[in-house]
Amino acid sequence: MKLVSVNVGLPRLLAWGGATFKTGIFKHPVPARIMLRATNLDGDRQADLSVHGGINKAVYGYPSEHYAFWNAELPDPARTWGAFGENFTTEGMPETDVSIGDRYRVGSAVVKVTTPRLPCFKLAAKFQRDDIIERFVRSGRCGFYFSVVEEGKVGVGDEFELLGREEPTLTIAEVNTLYTAKSPDRKSLQRSLDVKILPESWHARFRARLAEINGHGTTV
């Protein structure tokens, strides 16, 4: 497991759907080691802190292995790392192996996995495609957010050293499926309520989905 690219960017104006807005989704790779702080990397900012950034979304990680899939699915295959707005382009960290609460040392920093990424309209605006959000969600290739446990410097080639895992937990793939599936698994929904590190907004959604299932004659 390693870091193949570190990507940063400052908010810029983008027009889409008849509106103009600021977005920090445009990221570019940086060659030098840079400081990872509590809410972002040096040289990186988020435009709308109500839904992006903050303590629980300080860093967005995206597996490099997904680029081959998107290059086959979408035009313009000459993409650079950071194309999906990620700060960390990773290797060897698929959503099926990474779990909520996993703690890693990378460089001199320590990070913790918090949630999958849920794309917003700005992804569609960046790619200039109305269908990209649905395709992104349906693919399961969502990536994941980190919080920062210890600040430190990070750079290309740094290994991710697993320091510990939370119990109970779910993988990023499992949580993403629970959030997006039309008919989520009842037992997994129940398990998700015991994953303490998940934000309350996620717990609230899973409680509501569980209530819907129970309301159709299923009991806990």
Secondary structure by P-SEA (a helix, b strand, c coil): ccccbbbbbcbbbbbcccbbbbbccbbbbbccccccccccccccccccccccccccccbbbbbccaaaaaaaacccccccccccccccccccccccccccccccccccbbbbbcccccccaaaaaaacccaaaaaaaaaccccbbbbbcbbbbbcccccccccccccccccaaaaaaaaccccccaaaaaaaaacccccaaaaaaaaaaaaaaaaacccc
